[in-house]
Amino acid sequence: MRIQSVTLYHVDIPMRFAFRTAKETLKHRESIILEVADESGQTGYGEVVSFTSPFYTMETLEASWEALKTSYIPQILDKDITHPFEIHKMFERKYPMAIAGLENALLDMYTKQREENLIKSVFQENLKKEIGLGIVLGDLPVQELLLKIQEFYGQGCRRIKIKIKPEDGFEKMKQVTACFPEIDFAVDANRSFPVSRIEDVIKFDKLGLLCIEEPFMVDSLEEYRGLQTKIKTPICLDESIQTMEELKRAIQYEAFQVLNIKIGRVGGLFYVKQMIQYCRTQGIRYWIGSMVESGISKILHVQLAALTDTYMEGDLSDSRRYFDQDFIVPEIVFENGKMKCPGGNGLGVKINKSAILKQAVETLKVGR
């Protein structure tokens, strides 16, 4: 492959509802769509899923844009690249979400040229034909929460993750689990419990949850050492694990039992594959999250969720739940709690470029 140009689209997509976590409220989603093109005119698409503020990781959308424009893209223009994974040897891994978006776009183009499905090409293993609906709900008042759960239960959802905060998380989940014993629940605290209040986290052991994600407000993985041995509910790590080195340390520290995998957070599918393979050898369960992202990124998470040994349904639901119009065709749609996994070439779906242009607030073409 010889890359001739990369076009960046800074998009701003209004959301259909305000999504609340313990640390942030999202009312619209800004991200960067990348369109790579080679000498033959073949294109590939990826998405950079960093946020405008550093509430999730320190990489912001502005930093991702600048890194792509001034460093990462100039390094690949007019260079012969045999496989997209080669960029991970070329780049300083300072902005993993920017790298992931570029890698995904190159993989989309590469696998379309080879007439292969992107995820099947990377993993070289069988995928399930369909995946289950997995809902993530924000931090809502309990009555509103119960109504939402009932709504999604009626749509066939049997696994729901709920954002919580220390002030009322346990009491809220106590009511929820009592009302819906037939649903599997997980919670996500987004690092909001001080380690000094570990007893508040231990309370959740009474509720039979699948996991409690990122419970503790910590500055380093060292502070997680041995905490899982004190808590029966499986601890799930997400934003605490961004590299293979951190994954290995967390396992050594007996810090957790479950890993949430997100392509952007760890720097691309090159690292996703390494992490999944390592989890398999170490007895750590893994599952697939999402980033309140467009279908360009989420459709890869859909297909990752079809790996046969994922721990539970991913945080994956209909495109129209979040946005009035997605950037892919067909959009992500679940029927009776199930979705068939796309098996087409590249991303497995087509790109709705007119929708991208409609939501773009800034466009930059780098290259010829």
C-alpha positions in Angstrom: 0.0 0.0 0.0 1.1 3.5 -0.8 -1.0 6.2 1.0 -1.6 9.3 -1.1 -3.8 11.3 1.3 -5.6 11.2 4.7 -8.7 13.4 5.2 -9.8 14.3 8.7 -13.4 15.2 9.5 -14.0 16.7 12.9 -17.7 15.7 13.4 -20.1 16.9 16.1 -23.2 14.6 16.4 -26.1 15.6 18.6 -27.2 12.8 20.9 -30.8 11.8 21.4 -30.4 11.9 25.2 -27.9 13.1 27.9 -25.6 10.3 28.9 -24.4 10.7 32.5 -21.5 9.0 34.3 -20.0 9.7 37.7 -17.7 12.3 36.1 -19.2 13.6 32.9 -22.4 14.3 31.0 -22.5 13.9 27.2 -25.2 15.7 25.2 -23.4 15.5 21.8 -20.5 13.4 20.5 -17.5 14.9 18.8 -15.0 12.6 17.2 -12.6 12.5 14.2 -13.4 10.4 11.1 -10.4 9.5 9.0 -10.6 8.7 5.3 -7.4 7.2 3.8 -6.8 6.9 0.1 -4.1 5.2 -1.9 -2.8 5.8 -5.5 -5.5 3.6 -7.0 -8.3 5.6 -5.4 -9.2 2.8 -2.9 -10.4 4.3 0.5 -10.6 3.1 4.1 -12.3 4.6 7.1 -11.6 4.8 10.8 -12.7 6.8 13.8 -10.7 8.5 16.6 -12.8 8.2 19.7 -11.1 10.6 22.2 -13.3 13.0 24.1 -13.1 16.8 24.2 -12.1 16.7 27.9 -9.7 14.3 29.7 -12.3 12.7 31.9 -11.8 9.2 30.5 -8.1 9.2 29.5 -5.7 12.1 29.2 -5.8 12.1 25.4 -8.2 14.8 24.2 -9.8 15.2 20.7 -7.7 18.3 20.1 -4.5 16.4 21.0 -5.5 13.5 18.7 -6.1 15.9 15.8 -2.8 17.7 16.3 -0.8 14.4 16.5 -2.4 13.1 13.3 -1.8 16.3 11.4 1.7 17.0 12.4 3.2 13.6 13.2 1.4 10.3 12.4 0.0 11.1 9.0 3.2 12.7 7.5 5.1 9.6 8.5 3.0 7.3 6.3 2.4 9.4 3.2 4.0 8.0 0.0 5.6 5.2 2.0 5.3 1.5 0.9 3.4 -0.3 3.7 3.0 -4.0 3.5 0.5 -4.3 6.3 -1.2 -1.7 8.5 0.2 -3.1 11.7 3.7 -1.8 10.6 2.6 1.7 11.8 3.0 0.5 15.4 6.7 0.2 14.9 6.9 3.6 13.3 4.9 5.7 15.8 5.7 6.9 19.3 2.7 5.6 21.3 1.8 8.8 22.9 -1.7 9.2 21.5 -3.2 5.7 21.3 -6.7 6.8 20.2 -5.3 8.7 17.2 -3.2 5.7 16.3 -6.1 3.3 16.6 -8.3 5.4 14.3 -5.6 5.6 11.6 -4.8 1.9 12.0 -8.5 1.0 11.6 -8.8 3.1 8.4 -5.7 1.4 6.9 -7.0 -2.0 7.9 -10.4 -1.2 6.2 -8.6 -0.3 3.0 -6.2 -3.2 3.2 -8.8 -5.9 3.8 -11.2 -4.4 1.1 -8.3 -4.7 -1.4 -7.9 -8.4 -0.4 -11.6 -9.0 -0.3 -11.5 -10.0 3.4 -13.5 -9.1 6.5 -11.3 -7.0 8.7 -11.9 -8.7 12.1 -11.7 -12.2 10.6 -8.5 -11.2 8.8 -6.9 -10.0 12.1 -8.0 -12.8 14.3 -8.0 -15.8 11.9 -10.7 -17.5 14.0 -14.4 -18.3 13.7 -16.9 -15.7 14.9 -20.5 -16.2 16.2 -23.1 -15.5 13.6 -25.0 -13.1 15.9 -24.5 -11.3 19.1 -26.8 -10.3 22.0 -28.0 -6.8 22.9 -26.0 -5.3 25.8 -27.3 -2.0 27.1 -25.3 0.6 29.1 -27.5 3.1 31.1 -26.3 6.3 32.5 -26.6 7.5 36.1 -30.4 8.0 36.3 -33.0 8.6 39.1 -34.1 5.1 40.2 -37.7 5.4 38.9 -36.5 6.5 35.5 -33.9 3.8 35.6 -36.5 1.1 36.3 -38.7 2.3 33.4 -35.7 2.2 31.0 -34.8 -1.4 32.1 -38.3 -2.5 31.5 -38.2 -1.0 28.1 -35.0 -2.7 27.1 -36.1 -6.0 28.7 -39.1 -5.9 26.4 -36.7 -5.5 23.4 -35.0 -8.8 24.4 -32.0 -7.4 26.4 -30.8 -9.7 29.1 -27.6 -7.9 30.1 -27.5 -4.3 31.3 -24.6 -2.2 32.7 -25.5 0.8 34.9 -23.3 3.8 35.7 -23.2 4.5 39.4 -21.7 6.9 41.9 -20.8 6.3 45.6 -23.7 8.5 47.0 -26.5 6.2 45.9 -25.1 3.4 43.8 -25.7 0.5 46.2 -29.2 1.4 47.2 -30.2 2.0 43.5 -28.8 -1.4 42.4 -30.4 -3.1 45.4 -33.8 -1.9 44.0 -32.9 -2.7 40.4 -31.8 -6.3 41.0 -34.8 -7.0 43.2 -37.2 -5.8 40.5 -35.4 -7.6 37.6 -34.0 -10.9 38.9 -34.0 -12.4 35.4 -31.5 -9.8 34.0 -27.7 -10.0 34.4 -26.4 -6.7 35.7 -23.0 -5.1 35.8 -22.1 -1.6 37.2 -19.5 1.0 36.2 -18.3 3.4 38.8 -15.8 5.2 36.6 -13.2 5.4 39.4 -15.4 7.2 41.8 -15.0 5.2 45.1 -11.9 6.1 47.3 -10.0 3.0 48.2 -10.5 4.0 51.9 -14.2 3.2 51.3 -13.7 -0.4 50.1 -16.4 -1.5 52.4 -18.9 0.4 50.3 -17.8 -1.6 47.3 -17.9 -4.9 49.2 -21.6 -4.3 49.8 -22.2 -5.0 46.1 -21.2 -8.6 46.7 -24.8 -9.1 48.0 -26.3 -8.4 44.6 -24.8 -11.1 42.4 -23.5 -8.7 39.7 -21.5 -9.9 36.7 -18.8 -7.3 37.6 -18.1 -3.9 39.0 -16.1 -1.8 36.5 -13.4 0.6 37.6 -14.6 1.0 41.2 -11.7 2.8 42.7 -10.3 6.3 42.5 -6.6 5.5 42.1 -3.5 7.2 40.7 -1.7 4.0 39.8 -2.3 0.2 39.4 -0.2 -0.4 42.5 -3.1 0.9 44.6 -5.2 -2.0 43.2 -2.8 -4.6 44.5 -4.8 -7.4 46.2 -8.1 -5.6 46.2 -9.8 -8.3 44.2 -9.0 -10.8 46.9 -11.2 -8.8 49.3 -14.2 -8.5 47.0 -16.3 -11.4 45.7 -17.8 -9.5 42.8 -15.4 -9.6 39.8 -13.6 -6.3 39.4 -13.5 -5.2 35.7 -10.8 -2.9 34.6 -11.3 -0.5 31.6 -9.4 2.9 31.5 -6.8 1.6 34.0 -5.4 -0.7 31.3 -4.1 1.0 28.2 -0.9 -1.1 27.5 0.2 -4.7 27.7 2.6 -3.8 30.5 -0.3 -2.5 32.6 -2.3 -5.6 31.8 0.5 -7.8 33.0 1.1 -5.8 36.2 -2.7 -5.8 37.0 -2.7 -9.6 36.7 0.4 -9.9 38.9 -1.2 -7.6 41.5 -4.4 -9.8 41.6 -6.2 -6.6 40.9 -9.1 -7.8 38.8 -10.8 -10.8 37.0 -12.4 -9.2 34.0 -11.1 -6.8 31.2 -13.2 -4.4 29.2 -11.7 -4.2 25.7 -12.0 -1.0 23.6 -10.0 -0.6 20.4 -9.4 3.1 20.8 -8.3 3.0 24.4 -5.5 0.4 23.8 -4.2 1.9 20.6 -5.7 -0.4 17.9 -6.5 -3.9 16.9 -2.8 -4.8 16.9 -2.9 -4.4 20.7 -6.4 -5.7 21.2 -5.3 -9.1 19.7 -2.3 -9.3 22.0 -4.4 -8.5 25.1 -7.1 -11.0 24.3 -4.6 -13.7 23.6 -2.8 -12.9 26.9 -6.1 -12.9 28.9 -6.8 -16.3 27.5 -3.5 -17.7 28.7 -3.9 -16.1 32.2 -7.5 -17.0 33.0 -8.7 -13.4 32.8 -12.2 -13.0 31.2 -12.7 -10.3 28.7 -15.6 -8.6 27.0 -16.2 -5.8 24.5 -17.2 -2.2 25.5 -17.8 0.8 23.3 -17.1 4.5 23.4 -20.4 6.3 22.6 -19.0 6.2 19.1 -20.3 6.2 15.5 -20.9 3.0 13.7 -17.5 3.4 11.9 -15.8 2.4 15.2 -18.7 0.5 16.8 -19.1 -2.0 14.0 -15.6 -3.3 14.8 -16.7 -3.7 18.4 -19.8 -5.6 17.2 -17.6 -8.1 15.4 -15.2 -8.4 18.3 -18.2 -9.3 20.5 -18.7 -12.3 18.2 -15.5 -13.9 19.3 -16.6 -17.2 20.9 -15.2 -16.8 24.4 -16.3 -13.3 25.4 -17.5 -13.1 29.0 -20.8 -11.3 28.4 -22.7 -9.2 25.8 -20.9 -6.0 24.8 -22.1 -2.5 25.5 -23.7 -2.6 22.0 -27.1 -1.3 21.0 -28.9 0.3 18.1 -27.3 3.2 16.3 -30.6 5.1 16.6 -30.6 4.8 20.3 -27.8 7.4 20.4 -28.0 9.3 17.1 -30.6 10.3 14.5 -28.4 9.1 11.7 -25.2 7.0 11.8 -22.3 7.0 9.4 -22.7 3.4 8.2 -25.2 1.5 6.0 -26.8 -0.6 7.2 -26.9 0.9 10.7 -26.5 -1.2 13.8 -29.9 -2.7 14.6 -30.9 -5.4 17.1 -34.1 -7.4 16.6 -35.5 -9.4 19.6 -32.2 -8.8 21.4 -30.0 -10.2 18.6 -28.0 -8.8 15.7 -26.4 -10.7 12.8 -22.7 -9.9 12.5 -21.7 -8.4 9.2 -19.3 -10.5 7.2 -18.5 -8.2 4.3 -15.1 -6.9 3.2 -13.3 -4.4 5.3 -15.5 -2.9 8.1 -18.3 -5.1 6.8 -20.6 -2.2 6.1 -20.8 0.8 3.6 -20.0 4.4 4.6 -22.6 7.1 4.4 -20.2 9.9 3.4 -23.0 12.5 3.0 -23.9 12.0 6.7 -20.2 12.6 7.7 -20.1 15.8 5.6 -23.4 16.9 7.2 -22.0 16.7 10.7 -18.4 17.9 9.9 -17.4 21.1 11.6 -13.9 21.1 10.3 -12.2 19.2 7.4 -8.5 18.8 6.7 -6.8 16.9 3.9 -3.2 15.9 4.4 -1.3 14.8 1.3 -2.2 14.9 -2.5 
